[in-house]
Amino acid sequence: MIRKIALASALAFAFATPAMACPMADAAAYSVAAEAVQASAGTKATFKVEGMTCGSCSTKVSDALKAIDGVEAVAVDYQTGETQIAYDSAKTDADKLLAAIKATGYAAQANS
């Protein structure tokens, strides 16, 4: 009986603990997303986002940007802070994109 309880506890812990993301996999995903941004016909903007520490951070920023009407493609790298965006300039602009990033709680600035 104790063995069954210990096994059940171990399994519950294993499935309740979030998996640690692999930085190399995150970098590879960023590379693919960055290629999509560059391939897009939209206007391009790049920002430096400070304070991101994990894949969840980059997902938070990416989701906020994708929610803006006119955003065509987004690539966010939490490791470097590099954020690339392709967007329809008839629907949005760089100031709105920057405001969306800042609304997620991170410091950001446009790259020159």
Secondary structure, DSSP 8 states (H G I E B T S, - for coil): -HHHHHHHHHHHHHHHS-----HHHHHHHHHHHHHHHHHSSSEEEEEEEE---SHHHHHHHHHHHHTSTTEEEEEE-TTT-EEEEEE-TTT--HHHHHHHHHHTT-EEEE--
